[in-house]
Amino acid sequence: MIHKKQHIIYKLVYEETMNIHVVQPGETIYTIAADYNVSVTKLVEENGLTNPENLVVGQTIVIAYPEQVYIAQEGDTLESIAGIFNVTRMQLLRNNPFLSDRDTIYQGEIINISYKTHGSISINAYAYPFIDRNVLRKSLPYITYLTIFNYRTLADGEIEGSDETEIIQTAKEYGVAPLMSLSTLTYLGTSDIRTVNSVLYNEDILERHIEAILGILREKGYYGLNLSIVHLNQENEPAYENFVTRLSLRLEAEKYLLFVTITPKIVISSNEISYERVDYAAFGKLADYIQILSYSWGTLAGPPSATTPAYLSKIFLENTLTMIPSEKIYSGISIIGYEWQVPYVMGVSRANSLTYNTAIQLAWQTRSTILFEENSQAPFFEYYTSAFGRQIRHIVWFSDARTVNSLVGFVPEFSIQGVGIWNIMSYFAQMWLVINSQYGINKVLPES
């Protein structure tokens, strides 16, 4: 006698799709799980907690509520479950990232099938070619475009970079469109204005540069180009427009997509941070998409601050929307944290970069309380060390679930296309949980 497998499916009803809990004094992962009536295992896995027994006051814990779950049966696979619910394998990996690094699904495991999302967004994420492949595969299900930060413009118009063939192929396997990144920036984030000028103002070098771009796009099998424009000002704006005009015509003729990433020039005074106003309308007409992303907020360019201050991002976005259609715009999010020694000395002080998990671990080790700055929508904390008989003050700014939720919220608020994330070299579980539980992810390549 053949017994037909009974699929155990639960349709869940919640008023909210996601909550962000801020850890209070005396709370533990066990009390938080009990308060929200979820399992400790769920909170630890979905938040990527590396030290769940030692939470930090002020740390965020994301509680996401799926719309539909399934209890795995013996012999189930991602493909078989996807077939039952008529969803893609990528959707299951997005909703269950713990499955990304194993082939087996165990009987009795709870598999999240869907979330009650509200609209969809596009995500352009940055990665270096040397990204850990496990981190890459775990992140790709959430991504629309992968900008591979690799190629750098040289003063003679040639382009240098390392081999990224494997990462391009892996992205396509996950239905992610790979973009060739091109800038005058080094891995350290510095740029030489002389290189910029040599391309913009020399006809032979400019033409050689465009040919070099097309050669790489064809050879490597990219979906398009993500061009970072740095040192843009009112004086060189016409030369930049000439370059992008000629480049866009060549790319369009060969069916390549063009992203133009604008790096706002931040002006720092003793009392405020502002930006230099430039007319981006021409770039908006020439490019398929315009991305606003500063590589320098909160790092070497100025005093300690949030890496992507929400209030400044909003002001800049509102200004850009007066020049460029909303459906062409991506708003940047930097998820890199930074630790400073203070007092800050302009031109001398340097920051140490931190991942989210490293920032949390540092807060725990220094017995710090994490505070939150509302205007920037960013967490920070301070601690002291001693050296040569004197105390040294440190301040750490980083991004957490609240930061991501606020900045991604600009997409529906302003009806823009999506967000650009700098960068995904470290897996940021809370970020993906916040996004995935509220928004569908747009894809331009077929998902498996």
SULHU-V68025 format. One record per backbone hydrogen bond with DSSP energy under -0.5 kcal/mol. CO is the residue of the C=O (numbers start at 1). NH is the residue of the N-H. Records with the same first field share a line. If there is no record, write none. Layout:
# SULHU-V68025
CO = NH + NH
This chain:
# SULHU-V68025
1 = 3
2 = 4
5 = 7
6 = 8
7 = 9
8 = 71
10 = 12 + 69
12 = 14
17 = 65
19 = 21 + 63
21 = 23 + 61
23 = 58
24 = 27
28 = 32
29 = 33
30 = 34
31 = 35
32 = 36
33 = 38
34 = 37
39 = 43
40 = 44
41 = 45
42 = 46
43 = 47
44 = 48 + 49
45 = 48
51 = 54
52 = 29
56 = 59
57 = 370
59 = 23
61 = 21
62 = 64
63 = 19
64 = 66
67 = 12
68 = 113 + 114
69 = 10
70 = 72 + 111
71 = 8
72 = 108
73 = 76
76 = 105
77 = 81
78 = 82
79 = 83
80 = 84
81 = 85
82 = 86 + 87
88 = 92
89 = 93
90 = 94
91 = 95
92 = 96
96 = 99
97 = 100
99 = 102
106 = 109
109 = 72 + 111
110 = 112
111 = 70 + 113
114 = 67 + 68
115 = 117
117 = 119
119 = 440
121 = 442
122 = 419
123 = 125 + 144 + 145
124 = 421
125 = 147
126 = 424
127 = 149
128 = 131
132 = 136
133 = 137
134 = 138
135 = 139
136 = 140
137 = 141
139 = 142
140 = 143
144 = 177
145 = 125 + 147
146 = 148 + 179
147 = 127 + 149
148 = 150 + 181
151 = 183
152 = 160
154 = 157
158 = 154
160 = 152
164 = 168
165 = 169
166 = 170
167 = 171
168 = 172
169 = 173
170 = 174
171 = 174 + 176
172 = 175
175 = 445
176 = 178
177 = 146
178 = 223 + 224
179 = 148 + 181
180 = 226
181 = 151
182 = 228
183 = 153
184 = 192
186 = 189
190 = 186
191 = 193
192 = 195 + 196
193 = 197
194 = 198
195 = 199
196 = 200
197 = 201
202 = 206
203 = 207
204 = 208
205 = 209
206 = 210
207 = 211
208 = 212
209 = 213
210 = 214
211 = 215
212 = 216
213 = 217
214 = 218
215 = 219
216 = 220
217 = 221 + 222
223 = 257
224 = 180
225 = 227 + 259
226 = 182 + 228
227 = 229 + 261
228 = 230
229 = 263
233 = 237
236 = 240
237 = 241
238 = 242
239 = 243
240 = 244
241 = 245
242 = 246
243 = 247
244 = 248
245 = 249
246 = 250
247 = 251
248 = 252
249 = 253
250 = 254
251 = 254 + 256
252 = 255
257 = 225
258 = 288 + 289
259 = 227 + 261
260 = 262 + 291
261 = 229 + 263
262 = 264 + 293
264 = 266
265 = 276
266 = 268
267 = 269 + 274
272 = 269
274 = 267
278 = 280
280 = 284
281 = 285
282 = 286
283 = 287
289 = 260
290 = 330
291 = 262 + 293
292 = 332
293 = 295
296 = 299 + 301
299 = 302
306 = 309
309 = 313
310 = 314
311 = 315
312 = 316
313 = 317
314 = 318
315 = 319
316 = 320
317 = 321
318 = 322
319 = 322
320 = 323 + 324
325 = 328
326 = 329 + 417
328 = 290
329 = 417 + 418
330 = 292
331 = 420
333 = 335 + 422
337 = 354
338 = 397
339 = 352
340 = 395
342 = 393
344 = 346
345 = 348 + 349
352 = 339
354 = 337
355 = 359
356 = 360
357 = 361
358 = 362
359 = 363
360 = 364
361 = 365
362 = 366
363 = 368
364 = 367
371 = 380
372 = 374
373 = 377 + 378
375 = 311
376 = 310
378 = 373
379 = 398
380 = 371
381 = 396
383 = 394
385 = 392
387 = 390
390 = 387
392 = 385
393 = 342
394 = 383
395 = 340
396 = 381
397 = 338
398 = 379
400 = 404
401 = 405
402 = 406
403 = 407
404 = 408
405 = 409
407 = 410
408 = 411 + 412
409 = 413
410 = 414
411 = 415 + 416
417 = 122
418 = 331
419 = 124
420 = 333 + 422
421 = 126 + 423
422 = 335 + 336
427 = 429
428 = 432
429 = 433
430 = 434
431 = 435
432 = 436
433 = 437
435 = 438 + 439
438 = 118
440 = 121 + 442
